[in-house]
């Protein structure tokens, strides 16, 4: 199962990894204010059932033949749940950057946990868990106090699938400032306690799921209610996944030091693996054990990429990209002087600026929609190259990019 920004997808695979069927179900994103982005977790749960049922049906296999289920989702979501595991408010999804002020408060702490943010020089991304949780405490204190659990999209699904409230080492290492280096194998030892105390946010640790599960480990079996919801067998093994893009590294075969994955979608991620930890300006990470034990993940990212292209398609009233691609292809590189900056929801790296916004520069009466479309694609591409440049400046030279 892959829970994305716009939909949740289910795929059925045989034991050698060959796909048998796919299904996708959309859900809505609400944008109450500029820089805000929310989804209703109950919509995820409903869409999950539709996708799983359809994928299994189209695969041609019996539900009893399914041997396991694993979930990856977008990360940097903040889901506030009551004692029963029901949402108290809409989730703040990854692209929500309302916590820009709180991210500055986090960066000002100068805590050792912040070395994964440009080697402590910051800024800290407003997308991450702690700034968003701090926003919730400062702006909706009654919700924060009532929340028995604050977790991720993935944790919410896994809880309702198995009845167990756990989190993924992948999410907490890359987005919660947990530290699994230097033999810190337990979640209690890896929690960024001093950072939370400096922010007067120590009570957040009491709301996080206690147990951290590594990728590929069994969380538990489907409960009776979940099995009925998905039309799958009771007790079916549910296995831990992680953040969608990082799990994509495994699917792309990026599992060796010196390799890098370019993950494209609504946003872009550039994710590489290193044998040794390192930190530097303009990059995120490295994160110890986030993907595979003993390896360190370096990260760059762009907040608005495919989402910008999709926005333009909708703005131009097109149902698909065929005519836009054709017209843009006929233009020369450089879009005849038109430049688009892809910061429509801020910049993730190398600047980590949630307040930065998209820009169109060099418009003239000669330019039409094809110029704007091509320039937007070029802007996304140059954003990726800037990230590769930052990685090289910090000593990471990938041997291959997938």
C-alpha positions in Angstrom: 0.0 0.0 0.0 1.3 3.4 -1.0 -0.4 6.4 0.6 0.5 9.5 -1.4 -0.4 13.1 -1.6 -3.4 12.8 -3.9 -4.4 9.1 -3.6 -3.7 5.8 -1.9 -2.6 3.0 -4.2 -2.6 -0.8 -3.6 -0.5 -3.2 -5.6 -0.6 -7.0 -5.5 2.7 -8.8 -6.3 3.8 -12.4 -6.5 6.6 -13.7 -4.4 9.2 -12.7 -7.0 8.1 -9.1 -7.1 6.1 -9.2 -10.3 3.0 -7.0 -10.2 -0.3 -8.6 -10.7 -2.7 -5.7 -10.2 -2.9 -2.0 -9.1 -5.7 0.2 -7.9 -5.8 3.8 -6.8 -8.4 5.9 -4.9 -8.2 9.7 -4.6 -8.9 11.8 -1.6 -9.2 15.6 -1.1 -6.6 18.0 0.2 -7.9 21.3 1.8 -5.9 24.5 1.7 -7.5 26.7 4.4 -4.8 29.4 4.2 -1.7 30.0 2.1 1.0 27.5 3.0 -1.6 25.2 4.8 -2.5 21.8 3.6 -4.8 19.4 5.5 -6.4 16.0 4.9 -9.0 14.0 6.9 -7.4 10.7 8.1 -10.8 9.0 7.9 -10.6 9.6 4.1 -7.3 7.6 4.1 -9.0 4.7 5.8 -12.0 4.7 3.5 -9.8 5.0 0.4 -7.5 2.2 1.6 -10.4 -0.3 1.6 -11.5 0.7 -1.9 -8.0 0.3 -3.3 -7.1 -2.9 -1.6 -10.4 -4.6 -2.5 -10.1 -3.5 -6.1 -6.5 -4.6 -6.5 -7.1 -8.0 -5.0 -10.2 -8.5 -7.2 -8.3 -7.5 -10.4 -5.3 -9.7 -9.5 -7.4 -12.8 -9.9 -6.2 -14.4 -6.7 -8.3 -15.3 -3.7 -8.0 -13.1 -0.6 -6.8 -16.1 1.4 -3.7 -16.3 -0.9 -2.5 -12.9 0.3 0.5 -13.6 2.6 1.4 -10.1 3.9 0.6 -6.4 3.7 3.0 -3.4 4.0 2.2 0.3 4.1 4.3 3.2 3.0 3.0 6.8 3.1 4.0 10.4 2.8 5.8 11.5 5.9 5.9 14.8 7.8 2.2 14.4 8.6 1.0 15.3 12.0 -2.0 13.3 13.1 -3.6 14.0 16.5 -5.6 11.1 17.9 -7.8 10.5 21.0 -7.6 7.5 23.2 -9.6 5.4 20.7 -7.3 6.3 17.8 -9.8 8.7 16.2 -8.6 12.0 14.7 -9.2 15.2 16.7 -8.6 17.5 13.8 -7.5 17.2 10.1 -3.9 16.1 9.6 -1.3 18.6 8.8 0.2 16.9 5.7 3.8 17.1 4.5 3.4 20.2 2.3 1.8 22.2 5.2 4.4 24.9 6.1 2.3 27.0 8.6 4.9 26.3 11.3 7.5 28.6 9.8 7.8 30.6 13.0 8.1 27.4 15.0 10.8 26.1 12.7 12.8 29.2 13.5 12.3 28.5 17.2 13.6 25.0 16.7 16.6 26.2 14.8 17.4 28.8 17.5 17.9 26.0 20.0 21.2 25.1 18.5 20.7 21.6 19.8 23.0 18.7 18.7 20.0 16.9 17.2 19.9 19.7 14.5 23.1 18.5 12.9 21.0 16.8 10.3 19.8 20.3 9.2 22.7 21.7 7.3 25.1 20.6 10.0 23.2 22.6 12.6 23.4 25.8 10.7 19.7 25.4 9.6 17.2 26.6 8.8 14.9 23.8 10.0 12.1 22.8 7.7 8.6 23.8 8.6 7.5 20.5 7.1 9.1 18.4 9.9 7.3 16.8 12.9 8.6 18.9 15.8 7.8 22.4 14.3 4.3 21.2 13.4 3.7 19.7 16.8 5.0 22.9 18.4 2.6 24.9 16.2 -0.2 22.7 17.4 0.7 23.2 21.1 1.0 27.0 20.7 -2.0 27.6 18.5 -4.5 24.8 19.4 -3.5 23.9 23.0 -6.8 22.2 23.7 -6.3 19.8 20.8 -2.7 19.2 21.9 -3.7 18.4 25.5 -6.5 16.1 24.4 -4.3 14.2 22.0 -3.3 10.8 23.4 -1.2 10.2 20.4 0.6 12.4 17.8 1.9 10.4 15.0 2.3 10.0 11.2 -0.1 9.0 8.4 1.5 5.6 8.3 1.2 5.0 12.1 -2.5 5.9 11.9 -3.1 3.2 9.2 -1.0 0.6 11.0 -2.8 1.2 14.3 -6.2 0.6 12.6 -4.9 -2.4 10.8 -3.3 -4.2 13.8 -4.4 -2.4 17.0 -0.7 -1.7 17.7 0.5 1.9 17.9 4.1 1.9 16.6 6.3 4.1 14.4 8.8 3.4 11.7 12.6 3.9 12.2 12.5 5.5 8.8 10.2 8.3 9.7 11.6 9.0 13.2 15.2 9.0 12.0 14.5 11.3 9.0 11.7 13.6 10.3 11.5 13.4 14.1 15.1 14.2 14.9 15.6 10.7 16.5 19.3 9.7 16.5 20.2 6.0 16.0 23.9 6.6 15.6 26.6 5.4 18.0 24.7 2.3 19.0 21.5 4.1 20.1 19.3 1.2 19.2 16.4 1.9 21.6 13.8 4.5 20.9 14.1 6.0 24.4 17.8 6.6 24.0 17.3 8.1 20.5 14.5 10.6 21.3 15.7 14.2 21.0 15.0 14.9 24.7 17.2 18.0 25.1 15.7 19.6 22.0 12.1 19.0 23.2 13.0 20.4 26.7 14.5 23.6 25.2 11.2 24.1 23.3 9.1 23.3 26.4 7.7 20.4 24.4 8.8 17.5 26.5 5.3 16.3 26.7 5.4 15.5 23.0 7.6 12.5 23.7 4.7 11.1 25.9 2.4 11.3 22.9 4.6 9.7 20.3 4.3 5.9 19.8 6.7 4.2 22.2 7.9 1.4 20.0 10.1 2.0 16.9 9.9 -0.8 14.3 12.5 -1.4 11.7 11.7 -1.8 8.0 10.5 -5.3 7.1 9.6 -6.3 10.7 6.2 -7.7 11.5 3.9 -5.2 13.4 1.1 -7.6 13.9 -1.9 -9.3 12.3 -5.1 -7.7 10.8 -7.8 -7.3 13.4 -11.3 -8.6 12.8 -12.6 -5.1 12.0 -9.7 -4.3 9.7 -10.0 -7.7 7.9 -13.7 -7.0 7.2 -12.9 -3.5 6.1 -10.3 -4.7 3.5 -11.9 -8.1 2.7 -8.7 -9.9 3.7 -8.0 -12.7 6.2 -8.0 -12.0 10.0 -4.5 -12.2 11.3 -2.8 -11.4 8.0 0.7 -10.2 8.7 1.2 -6.4 8.5 4.9 -5.5 7.9 6.6 -2.2 8.7 7.3 0.2 5.9 8.4 3.9 5.9 8.3 7.1 4.0 7.1 6.6 0.4 10.2 8.1 -1.3 12.7 6.3 0.9 10.9 3.0 0.4 11.2 3.7 -3.3 15.0 3.6 -2.9 14.7 -0.1 -2.2 12.3 -0.6 -5.2 14.8 1.1 -7.4 17.7 -1.0 -6.1 19.4 1.9 -4.5 20.8 -0.1 -1.5 24.6 0.3 -1.9 26.8 3.1 -0.7 27.5 5.7 -3.4 24.2 5.2 -5.1 21.4 7.9 -5.3 17.7 7.8 -6.1 15.9 10.7 -7.8 12.3 10.3 -6.7 9.8 12.3 -8.7 6.1 13.0 -8.0 4.2 15.9 -6.5 7.5 16.8 -4.9 11.1 15.6 -5.7 13.6 13.9 -3.4 17.2 13.2 -4.0 18.3 10.4 -1.7 21.8 8.9 -1.5 23.5 6.2 0.7 26.9 6.6 2.4 29.0 4.2 4.4 30.0 7.0 6.8 28.0 9.8 8.4 28.6 13.4 7.3 26.7 16.7 7.7 27.0 19.9 5.7 25.4 23.1 4.7 22.5 22.9 2.2 21.8 19.2 2.7 19.7 17.1 5.1 21.1 14.2 7.0 22.9 12.0 7.1 20.4 9.7 9.0 21.8 6.6 10.6 20.0 3.3 9.9 17.0 5.1 8.4 16.8 2.7 5.4 19.3 -0.1 6.1 21.3 -1.0 9.2 24.8 0.5 9.1 24.2 2.9 6.2 23.6 6.6 6.3 21.1 8.5 4.1 21.8 11.9 2.7 18.8 13.9 1.4 17.9 16.8 -0.8 14.4 17.8 -1.8 12.0 20.1 -3.7 8.6 20.8 -2.2 6.8 21.7 -5.4 7.6 19.9 -8.6 5.0 17.7 -10.2 2.4 19.6 -8.2 3.4 22.8 -10.1 3.1 21.0 -13.5 -0.3 19.6 -12.4 -1.4 23.1 -11.3 -0.5 24.5 -14.7 -2.4 21.8 -16.5 -5.5 22.5 -14.4 -5.0 26.3 -14.8 -4.9 25.9 -18.6 -8.1 23.7 -18.6 -6.4 20.6 -19.9 -7.5 17.1 -19.0 -4.0 15.6 -19.8 -0.5 16.7 -20.7 -0.4 15.7 -24.3 -0.9 19.0 -26.0 1.2 20.9 -23.4 4.1 18.5 -23.9 3.9 18.7 -27.7 3.9 22.5 -27.7 6.6 22.8 -25.1 8.8 20.3 -27.0 8.8 22.7 -30.0 10.4 25.5 -28.0 14.2 25.9 -27.6 16.0 25.2 -24.2 15.6 28.3 -22.0 12.0 28.9 -23.1 13.1 32.0 -24.9 14.2 33.9 -21.8 11.3 32.9 -19.5 12.4 31.6 -16.1 10.2 29.9 -13.4 11.3 29.3 -9.8 9.7 26.2 -8.4 9.2 27.5 -4.8 5.4 27.4 -4.9 5.2 25.9 -1.4 8.6 27.1 -0.2 12.1 25.6 -0.7 13.1 22.4 1.0 16.9 22.3 0.1 19.4 23.8 -0.2 17.7 27.0 1.3 15.1 25.4 3.5 12.8 28.5 3.3 9.1 27.9 3.8 8.3 31.5 3.0 9.9 31.5 -0.4 7.4 31.4 -3.2 7.3 30.6 -6.9 8.3 33.3 -9.4 8.0 33.9 -13.1 10.8 36.1 -14.5 11.3 37.6 -18.0 7.7 37.6 -19.3 7.1 39.3 -22.6 4.2 39.5 -25.0 5.9 36.9 -27.1 5.5 34.3 -24.4 2.5 31.9 -24.3 1.3 29.0 -22.3 3.8 26.6 -23.9 6.7 28.9 -22.7 5.3 28.9 -19.2 4.8 25.2 -19.2 8.3 24.4 -20.5 9.9 27.0 -18.2 8.3 25.4 -15.2 9.7 22.0 -16.2 13.1 23.6 -16.6 12.8 25.3 -13.2 12.2 21.9 -11.6 15.2 20.4 -13.4 17.5 23.3 -12.3 16.2 22.9 -8.8 17.4 19.3 -8.9 20.8 20.2 -10.2 21.2 22.8 -7.4 20.7 20.0 -4.9 23.2 17.7 -6.7 25.7 20.6 -6.6 25.2 21.0 -2.8 25.8 17.3 -2.3 29.0 17.4 -4.3 30.2 20.4 -2.3 29.8 18.4 0.9 31.8 15.5 -0.5 29.1 13.2 -1.7 29.7 12.2 -5.3 27.1 9.5 -6.3 28.5 6.8 -8.6 25.1 6.3 -10.1 21.7 8.0 -10.2 18.5 6.0 -10.6 
